[in-house]
């Protein structure tokens, strides 16, 4: 097979669902047999978790994969489960929550072992709501009680819309990518399904559930994480909070997760439907010596290896949440300084410069911009600021130092980052800076209530 044919085949396999026939498969389907993975039923009693106690000797890691696939992403769910089974090893527990489309498709809980998925709740008669925080809480609580470990990873597998909330957005992200015949790469079409087409304010979030028409907005997600960490984990944080979803690598999301996880792994840009490559992610866990930080770096590296050969539009970053505090304090000070500069500007030069500096550093949702690059653009264009009173020129020097310090805090917090050549400005953390009026729901977030950034957005809009 020629190199070109191989590349085309790789692209087709990533775009076209590998498990399209699973839409009609029930929980006893033998589909995993195709990959030499054995599907086993192992449960007793009714109810999603009734009589499923399987307490084991503590291991180094327990990985909880919350696959909210009751939507158009369900095509990719079983392919990812196959990957998990291929990469499973004795050093970590892997437990999967799976919801598929349809009210009669019952929730499935799997223990993933080497080349097999053990269905733990064969007799379950419930279809749980994956967009309900209680569902996530119950799943994680049961896993923690029965699969003890030194550290826990929670992976939220689904659609994501970041901090924005304009619409029930569940289209398949693969629809945003088109094949470029000149280089056989996938190009991201940012004109398709723009957020701007949504003019209603409904809860933003992750873990969309089509059956119940629900999902986890930021308040529900924060509530779930709070209960999981403070009750199920007894005050312990998650080692890694993964979001195998679009657009979630934002400062506002980091702020939400800061108290509940050590590391957030997420994408600033949209993700292709196949998402993370789980078999390669799990491969180094054959050794018990891999640290939490090295595991996070490895996940980002695998994402780079998976997508760098097929698209120039990809991002993934791992952020150390304990280092988010300095960024938040810095953006608070920068926001206050920008407001001061706007108050004293001459001939609209400050506003025009800020508007210029936020251009061409956004993502599929254009109100999300890269924070580090925004700072860099401001640093390169500060001399454009003109003030009515020349004695106010000292503001530029004060702002310059804040921007330099801010870039350093971002670099310190981003443990690992990768991006395609069309997104070289993506440095790991986005922030919300809308071109239209700020959403009222954004004002209700803890970040907006505790940071002058939201005040700056409002002032910038009206001045």
N, C-alpha and C positions, 0 to 999 in steps of 0.2 A: 504494500500500500504506500502511495507517495506521501510525502510530508504534508502537502496541501490537503489531500483527502483525509488524512488523519486529523488535521486541524479542523476541517469542516465537521467531521464526525464528532469530535470533542465538543464543538459548539452546539451541535444538534442535541447531543445527549444532555447538555446543561440546560438548554432551553425547553426541549420537549420532555414532559414528565416521564420519568423512567418507569413509573408504576401506574400507568393510566387505568389499568384494569382493576385497581384496588377500590374503586368507588363502590363496587358491588360486593366486595369481599367482606365476610363477617370475621369475628374475632378468632374463628378456628380455621381460617383460610390457610392453605399450605403455601402461600406465595413466597414465603421466606425460603422454602426449599430450593428455589431456583438459584439462590446464592449459597447453597450448602449451609443454610442456617435453619436450625430446627425450631419450630413453633410449638410450645408446650402449654397445656392448660394445667394450672395448679392452684386451686382455690376451694373454699368451702363456705357455705352459708350465703345469705343474701346481703345486699348492700355493698357499696363500693369498697369498703375497707373491712367489713365484718369478718372476723376469724382469719385475718390475713397476717397475723403476727409471725414474723420470720426473723426474729432478733438474731444477729450474728456477732461474731467476735469483731471488735472495732478494727477498722482499717484506716489507712492514711487519709483516703478521700471517699466521700460519697457525692456522686454527681446526680442531681435531680434535673431531668429534662421535661419541661412543661410544654408539651406539643399541643397548642391550641389550633388544631387543624380543621375546625368546623367552619371552613371558608374555602376560597379558591386555591389555597396553598396545600390542600390535602394531598394533591398529586405527589408532592415531594416528601411527605411525612414518612412513608414506609421506606423510601430510599435512604433517608437519614437513619432510620432504625436499623436497617441492614448495615450501614456503616458503623453504627454503635456496636452492633454484635460482632462485626469483623474485628474491631479494635479493642473489645473488652478483654480484661485481664484480671487475675486474682487480687491485684493490689488496690482495686477501687470498686465500690458498689456503684452500679448505674441503674437508676429507676426512672421509668418513663411514664408520664401521664399522657394519654392520647384521647383526644376528642376528634371524631370525624363527622362529616356532614350528615344531617338527618336526625329527626327526633327519635327514631327507632334504633339509631346506632349508639349503643350503650358505651359509656366511658370505660376505657381499658387501662389497666395498670400493669406494666411489664417490669420484670426483673431481667436485665440484660446480662447475659453471660456469654462466654466465648462461643460464637457461631450459633447462638440460640436466644430466643426471646421467650421467657417464661411468663405466661399470662396468669396473673395472680388472682384475678377476680372473674373467673369464668361464669359464675352464677350471679354476677351483678345485674340488677334489673333497672339501674338508674342511668339517665342521661344527665350528667352534671353540666352546669353552666360555667364554661371556662373563663367567662368575663366577669364572674362573681368573685370578689376577694376571698370569700369563705372557702370556695373550691380550692384556690391556691393555698390557703392557710391549712386546710385539712390534709391536702396532699403532702405538703412539706412536713407538717407535724407528724404524720404517720411514718414518713420516711425516716425522720430523725429518731423517732422512738424505736424503730425496728432495724435500722441500718446505721449503727453508730460509727463515727469516724473522727479523726483529728480535725478535719476541716471539711466544709461543705461548699459545693458549687451549685448555684441555681441558674439554669439556662431557660430563659423565656423565649420560646420559638413561636413566631407569629408575624403578622403585620405590625408595623410601628409607624407612628406619625409624629414622633418627637413631642415637643411641648405645644404644638399647634392644635387647634381643635375645630377646624372648619369642615366638618363632614364625616360621615361614616365611611371611611376610606378602606376598602378591602379588595381593590383590584390587584391582580397578580403583578408584582414588580417586573417580571420578565417582559410584560407588554411594553415597558418603557425602553427596551433595548432593541435595536435593529442591526441587522448584519451589514457591515460595510464590505462591499464586494472588492474593494481595492486592496484591503489588507486582511480580509477575513477575520476582522475583530468585531466585537459587539460595541456599538456606540449608543450612549444614553441619549434619548430624545426627551429633553426637558420641556418640550412644548406639549407633551401628551399628559393628560390628566393633571393639569396644574391645580395646586391648592386654591388658586384664585377663583376657580369656578365654584367653590363652596362658599355660599354667602350666609349660611346659618351657623350659629354657635352651639355645637353639641360637644359632649365630653371628648377630649383628646385621649389618646392612649395606646395601649398595646393589648394583645390577646383578644382579638375580635372573635366573637361567636355569632355565626349567622343564624343558628336555630333560635337563640334567645335574644338576638339583636342587642348584644351587650359587649362591653369591653372594659378594661381597667383604665380609667382616667388616672391622672397623677395622684389624686387624693386616695382613690381606692388602692392603687399600687403601694403608696406609702403606708396606708393602714395595714395592708397584708404583710409587708416587710417588717413593720413594727411588731406585729403579733408573732411572726415567725421567729424573729431574732430575740425578742424579749421574753417570750414564753416557751416556744418549742426549743430554742437553742439556749435558753437560760441566760440571756444577755450577751451571748457570743455573736459576733458578726459572721456573715457569709465570707468565705475566703474570696470567692469570685462571683459576681453577679453578671451573667452573660445575657446579652440581648441579641439573639439571632433574628434580627428584624431591621427595618429601615429607619434611618434618621434619628437614632436615639443617643448618639454621642454628643450630648449638649451639656453646657455648664449647668443649665437648669435641672437636667436629669441627674447629673452628678450631685447637685445640691440635695435632691430628693433622696438619693441612695447613700449619701455620705455616712449616715449613722448606722447603716445596715450592712455594708460590705466593705472589704478592703480594696477590691479592684473592680472597676466596671469595664467590661469589654463590649463595645458597640461600634456602629458605623455612623459616620457623618452623612453619608450618601445613601441612596437606596441600595438594597441588596438584590442580586438575582435570586430567583425562586429556590434553587438548590441550597442556598445558604452555606453554612459551615460544612467543612469536609471532616466528618467526625471520626472516621477510621484513622486518618492521619493525625488528628488532634490527640487521640488516645494512645498512639503508638509508643511514645516515650514513657508512659506510665507503667510499662513493664518493669521499669526500675522505680523503686520506692524513694530514690534520692532526689527526684525533681522537686525543686522548691516551688512555692506558690507563684513567685514572681517569674521564675523560668517557665512555668506552665503557661502563664498569661502571655509571655513573649512568644512562646511556641505557637499558641493559638493564632496570634497575629501573623506570624511567619507562614503558617500553613495557609491562611487566607490569601496572603500574597502569592504563594506558590500555586494556589488553585486558580486564581483569576487573572494574574498578570499576563498569561499567554492568550487570553481570549477577549479581554476588554481593557480599555484605558480609563474606565470610569468605575473605580472601586475604592473603598476606604475601610479601614478597621483600625481601632486604637484600643489600647489598654491604659486606663487612667488610675493612678493611685489616689484613692479618695481621701486619704488622710492629708494630702497636699492640696486639696481644693480650697481650703480656708484662705491662704494667701492670695489666690486668684480672685476669690469673691471680694476680699477687702480691697484689692487693687482695682477691680472693675468698679467698685463703689466710689473710690477716689477719682478714677478717670471720668466717671459719669458726672460727678460734681464739677470737675475741672472743665469738662466740655460744656456744661451748662453755663459756667462762668464765662467761657470764651464766646459762647453764642450771645450772651447778654451784652457783651461789649463789642461785637463784631461791626465791621464797616462794610457796607455794600454787599452784604450777604455772603461774604467770603468764607466765613467759618462753616456755615451750613452747606455751601456748595462744595467745599473741600471734603467735609465728612461724607456727603452724598457720593462724591467721586471715590472715596476710599473704601466704601462698602460695595462697590461695583466689582463684578467678575470674580468674587471670592465666595459665591453662594453655591447652593446645591439644588437638587430637584425641587425642593421647597425653597424659593428664593429669599424668604425672610430669615433663613438660617445662614449665617455667614461664619467663616472661620475666624476665631477670635485672634489668634496669633498673627494672621495675615492682615487683619483689620488694623491691629496695632502697627504692624510694619508699614502699611500704606500711609497711616497718619504720620509716622516718623519721617517718611520720605516727602511729605507734602506740608509740613508744619509752616514753612515759610509763606504758604499761600494765605495763612491767617492774617487778616488785617483788622486793626482795632481803631475805634474812633478816637481813643486816647492812647498816645504812644507810650504812656507810662504803664499801660497794660501789657506791653510786650513780654514782660517777665512771665506771664501766664504760659507762653509757649515753652519756655525753658522748664518750668515746673511740670507741664504736661509731658514734655519729652522724657524727663526722668521717670515719670510714672509709667510711660509706655515701655521704656527699656526694662524697668523692673517687672512689668506685667508679662512681657515676653519670657523673661527668665522664670517666672512662676509657672507659666504654661509648660515650658520645656521640662521643668523639674517634676511636674505632675504626670506628664505623659510617659508612661513606662515603655510603651512600644507603639509604633504607628506605621501604617503602610498606606500608600495611595497610588492610583494609576497616573500615567503621564498627563492625562487631561485634568488631573486634580492635584497638581504639585503644590498648590496653596493650602491643601488640607493638612493641618498639623495636629489633628487629634481631638480638638474640642470646638464645637460650634456654639453660637449664642444667637438669641432671637433679636432681630432688628428689622421690623416690618417696614415696607415702603408705604403701606396704608395705615390707617388708624390701628393702634394696639388693641388686641382683643381683650374684652372685659374679663374673660376667664384667666388670661395671663396675669392680670392684676391680683387675682385671688391666690396665686401660687405663693408659697413661702419665700421663694427667691425674690419675687417682685415686691413683696411686702417688706422684706428686710434689706433691700438693696436699692441704691439710687439709680440703678440702670433703668428701671421702669419709669422713674421720674424723668430721666433724660429722654427716653423714647417719646413720652408724652409732650415734653417741651419742644423737642425737635419737630414734632408733627405740627404744632400750632404756631411756631415762630415764623 
